[in-house]
């Protein structure tokens, strides 16, 4: 079989637009720039629930707009507050709570 001819390299374009420099944004602005993806949703929910800093023992995850809260909270009132606050965040379609209470005798 004859050898295939090498592919021709594309011609250089002198009219190509310049590449934009990378811009660093604060976390809240970055979440807005990312858009409605799961990472941005986690950032917005974290900012709403914990004022931007994750709470010890509570994890926020998202998939397709569904937020899952996992971890341990003080009581059922705290669990309800987390769920209600997460539901208020733009882009959240639903909230699943896998939170457990540390209150003696309380069931989640």
C-alpha positions in Angstrom: 0.0 0.0 0.0 1.3 3.5 -0.8 2.0 5.7 2.2 -0.6 8.4 2.9 0.4 11.9 2.2 1.0 14.0 5.3 -1.8 16.3 6.2 -1.1 19.9 5.2 -0.6 22.3 8.0 -3.3 25.0 8.2 -2.1 28.4 6.9 -1.2 30.9 9.5 -3.8 33.5 10.1 -2.6 37.1 10.5 -6.1 38.2 11.2 -6.7 36.1 14.3 -8.1 38.1 17.2 -5.7 38.7 20.2 -6.2 36.3 23.1 -7.8 37.9 26.1 -5.8 38.0 29.4 -7.0 35.8 32.3 -9.0 37.8 34.9 -9.2 36.8 38.5 -12.5 37.3 40.2 -13.7 37.1 43.8 -15.6 33.8 44.6 -19.1 35.3 44.2 -18.3 36.9 40.9 -16.6 33.8 39.7 -19.7 31.8 40.5 -21.8 34.2 38.4 -19.3 34.0 35.6 -19.4 30.1 35.6 -23.1 30.3 35.2 -25.6 27.7 36.3 -23.3 24.7 36.5 -23.1 22.4 39.6 -19.8 24.0 40.8 -21.4 27.5 40.7 -24.5 26.2 42.4 -22.4 24.7 45.3 -20.6 28.0 45.6 -23.8 30.0 45.8 -25.4 27.6 48.3 -22.2 27.6 50.4 -22.2 31.4 50.4 -25.9 31.5 51.4 -25.6 28.8 54.2 -22.2 29.6 55.7 -21.5 33.1 54.6 -18.9 31.8 52.2 -17.0 29.5 54.5 -18.1 25.8 54.8 -19.4 24.7 58.2 -17.6 22.0 60.0 -19.3 18.7 59.4 -21.7 19.8 56.7 -21.1 19.1 53.0 -22.9 20.7 50.0 -23.0 18.8 46.7 -25.0 19.4 43.5 -26.0 17.5 40.5 -28.3 18.8 37.8 -29.6 21.5 40.1 -30.4 19.1 42.9 -28.5 20.1 46.0 -27.6 17.5 48.6 -26.7 18.4 52.2 -24.8 15.9 54.2 -23.4 15.9 57.7 -24.3 16.5 61.3 -26.3 19.5 62.7 -27.3 20.4 66.2 -31.0 19.7 66.0 -34.0 19.4 63.7 -34.5 23.1 63.7 -31.0 23.7 62.3 -31.6 21.0 59.6 -34.8 22.7 58.6 -33.1 26.1 58.4 -30.3 24.7 56.2 -32.9 23.1 53.8 -35.0 26.3 53.6 -32.1 28.5 53.0 -30.7 26.2 50.3 -34.1 26.2 48.6 -33.9 30.0 48.3 -30.7 30.0 46.2 -31.1 30.8 42.5 -30.7 27.7 40.3 -31.7 25.2 43.0 -34.4 22.8 41.7 -34.6 20.6 44.8 -32.8 20.0 48.1 -32.1 16.5 49.5 -31.2 16.4 53.2 -28.9 13.7 54.4 -28.3 15.7 57.5 -28.4 14.0 60.9 -29.0 15.6 64.2 -26.6 15.3 67.1 -29.4 16.1 69.6 -29.8 13.0 71.9 -32.9 11.0 71.0 -33.6 13.0 67.8 -34.2 11.2 64.5 -33.6 12.9 61.2 
